[in-house]
Amino acid sequence: MKQKNLAVEDGKAATDAEAAEWLKQDNEEVKEYLYSISDERLAPLCANAGIRMSVFPHLYADGIVLPAEGFDSNSYINDVPLMMLTGSSEFTFFGCTDPYFETIEDTDQKAAAVTFTDTYGSDFYRVFNTQLSAEKMDAAYNSDMYLVQVNYGGQNSASTIPLFGAFHGIFVPMLSSVNGYSTLYDFSAAGYQDMADKYNAYLKNFLTTGNPNGEGLDVEWPTWTSADKQTLILDADATTASVTTANVFKSNEEIISALDADETVTAEQKDYIIKNIMNGRWFSADLDAHTGAADLWASVNAQ
């Protein structure tokens, strides 16, 4: 469905392309027009973003909080110790709940298609959240970077959460018993709570000193560098947390190679999932270029 173009609707331009050029002008006329648009008209334009930045590009390289050059910057205004966290199944909320899977009648094929989407979509998303950002920054960032991955609930976890796995936000119940995920899963289990206690001990140290390590912690959380890509891994069984360190780095090229070789879904299913579910995401630029998926940034059609 074609997204409304307010600038065209309001007579500021005749076509979408002309509207885009007009809106990019740095002048008072454009500024006044943008400030004049009501919330009621703006909000529906960002519907169904689903981590598609083309619908709601909410990272602004303002030169204050984020460098004007984005991650291509060689200097950082706020060069302070940094902690980056991800779940191992980051894409499940956004990909594995897609209505497409309800069209697959065969139960085994449907399960395989969901697993395929979780496996590769989550690999792209988790490394985008942490590993690839750290790699990009490492040469120019002077302060220590600490990366953590929560495996709890995921495919290889001692405690699995059906469908959602180690989802986007799996860490939130570790911070507070009042959260938006309490109806999704019972996080009161002793194992999850033990994991929460351990993570919060690291977090307290980090917020206090800039270093997550301190007395009473059995596992030393190493800094992440391009030369030694170590990440803290959190998991738990029913009663006890597991805290380890490991190199969980993958390049986009490695993920794409594995995805291309995967035969767990039909060629038709793979093509649809890649070009209609994984496409246009925060993490999918390399995949979209590889497969020729539609460039949603160049389109006003939100999917």
N, C-alpha and C positions, 0 to 999 in steps of 0.2 A: 504494500500500500504506500502510495506516494506521500512523503512527509510534506506538510504545509511549509511554504516559504513566506514568512511574514513580510519580508521586504518587497516581494513581488505582489503579495496581497494588498499591501499598503501603497502600491504605485511608485515605489522607489526605484524599481527596475522592471524591465519587461520579461527577463528570463532568469532562471536560476544562476546561470553563469555570470550574467551581468550583476545580479544581486550580490554574488560572492565578491566580485571585484569592488563594488560600491562599498560594501560593509568593511572591507579591509583598509579603506582610506583612514588616515589619521587626521580627522578634522572635527570641528564642533558640530557640524550637521549630523554626521554619523553618531557622534557621542550623544547628542540630544535625542536622536531617534531611538537609540538603544535604551536609554534611561526612561523613555516614555512608554515602553512596552510593559503591559501589566503582567503580574505573576500568573494570572489566569490564562493568558495567551502563551506565556513562555513555558510553564511547567509541562503541558502535554507534549511539547516537542522533545522532551527527554524521556518519554515513556519507553519501557522495555529496553533500557540500556544494556543490562546483562553483561557488564564489564566491557561493552563495546564503546571505546572512547570516541568513536565517530559520532555517536548519539549524544554523549555527554562528556566532552573533553575537559575534565576537571583538574588537570595538572597544568598549572600556569607558570611558565618560566618567567617570573616577574623580576628577576635580578635581585630579589630581597630574600625570599625564602628559598626559591630554587634559582640556580644560575640561569642567566638569560640564554646561554647556549645549551641548556639542559645537561644531559649526561656527556655531551661533547666538550664540556668545560674543562679547562686545565687548572682551575682554581675554584675553591669552595668558600663562600662567605662564612658559613657556619661549619667550620671544620672541627667537629667534636666527636667523641666516641660514639659509635653507631651500632645499634642492634637491629638486625633484620630477621623477621620470623615468617615461616610459611608452614602450612600443612602439607602432607604428602599427596593429598587428594583435592587440591585447590579447585578443580574445575567441576566437581560433581554437581554443585548447586546450579551452575549455569549451563552445563552441557547435558548431564544425564537425566535432567527433568524435561528435556525438550519433547514437545508433542510428537515428533517424528517417531519415537520409539514405540508409541502406541499403534502405529501403522504396521509394525512387524508382527505378523500373526504367530509365527513359529516361536515358541517359548525359548528354546535354546539359542536361536538366532538373535532374538531380542536381548537375551542376557549377554551374548558375545558382543553385540553392538554397543551395549552400555559399558561393558568392561573395556572395550577398545577406546571408547571416548574418554573414560576415566583415566586409563593408562597414559595415553599420549597427550590429551588435553591437560591433565594434571602435571605431567612432566614439563610441558612447555610453561605452564603457569607457575609452578613452584620454583623453577630455575630463574624465571623472569623476576619473581619477587625478591630473590636473594642472590643466587650465584652469579647471574649475568650482570646484575647491578653492581655487585662487589667487584667483579672482574673489570668492569668498565671504569670504576672509580679508583681502583687500587693504585695505579701509577701516579695519580695526582692528589690522592687523599692522604693526609698525614696522620690522622688519628686512627686508633684501633677500630676494627670492624669485627663484630661478633655475629655469627649466623646460627640460627636454630631452626630445626625442622621437627614438627610434631607428627609422629607416625601413628599415634593412637587413633584407632578406628579404621585405618586404611587397609589396603590389600594384604600387606605383610605384617600387620600388627597382631599382637597377642590378644587384642580386644577389638573386634570388628564392629563397625556401625553399618547396618544394611544400607545400601545404595549410596549414602553420603560420605562414608569413610572419614578420613582426616580432612574434613571439609574446610572451606574458607571461613574462618572464625572459630576453629576448633579450640583455640587458646582462650577465648573469651570466658567460658565457665571456670577457667583456672583463676581468673582475676576477681570474679564475683559470683555469688550464688544467685544473684538477681540478673538475669540475662535473657535474651530473646530466643535461646536455644533449649530452654528447659522442657518444652513440650515435644521436642524432637528426639531427645534421648535422656536417660537418667544418668547424670554425671555425678551422682552421689556415691558411686562405687569406691571402695577403699583404694583401688589401684589408681583411678583418675585423681582422687584427692591427694594421694601420695605424690603423684607427678606434679600436681598443682603446688604443693608445698615446696618441692624442690625447685621448680621454675621460679616461684615467687622469691625464694631465697636468693637466687641468681639476680633476679630483677631488682630486688631491694639494694643489693650491692652495687649494681650497675647505676641505678639512679642516684646513689649516694656518692660513689667514687669514680664512676666511669669505667669500672672494671667489675664484671659479674662475679669474679672469684672471691672467696673469703673463707673464713673458718667454718667448719661443719659441713663442707661440701666435699663429697668423695671424689668427684670427677672434675678435673681442671678443664675449664672451657677455653680452648685456644683461640687466639685471634685468627681471622681468615686473611690469607694472602694468596696472590696468584701462584706463588711458589709452594704453598702448603694449604690446600683448600679444605680445611677442617671445619666441620659443622657439628654443633651439639645436637644429638638425636634424642628426643623424648618419646617414651612409650610406656605402657603399663599393662599388666595382666589384671586379673580380677582384684588382686590385693596389693601388688607391689609395683612401684615405678621402675623403669629401666632408663638409665642415663648413660649414654655412650657418645663417642665422637667418631666421625667417619667422613671420608671424602665422597659426597653425593653429587658432585658436579657432573653435568652433562651439557654438551653444546647443543644448540639447535640443530646443527648438522647431524649429530649422532641420533637425535630423536627422529628427525625426518628419515634417516636411513632405516631405522628400525620400523618406523611406520610404513614405509614403502614395502618392506619385506614381509610385513604382517599379513597372514592369510586366514586369520580367525574370523573375518567377516567377508561377505561377498564383495566383488569389485564394485558393484552398484552401491552397496551400503557404504563402503569406504569413501567413495567419491562424494556421496551426499553428505556424510558426516564432516568430511574435511572442508567442503566448499559451502556448507550451509550452517554448520553448528560451530566448528572451530574457527571459522573465518572472521576477519574483522575485529579480532580481540586485541587486548593490550599486547599479548605475547605472540601474535600470529603473523607478523610482517614477513619473516623468512619463509614460513609455511605457505602463506598466500602467494608469495613470489614464485615459490617452487611449483605450486599446483595451478597457478593462473586463476585463483579464486577472485571473485569480484572485489574491486577496490571500493569499500564502503566509504572511505574518506572522500572519494571523488563523487559520491552519489548522495542525494538527499533522501534516499530510500532507507529507512531504518528497518532492520530485521530483528 
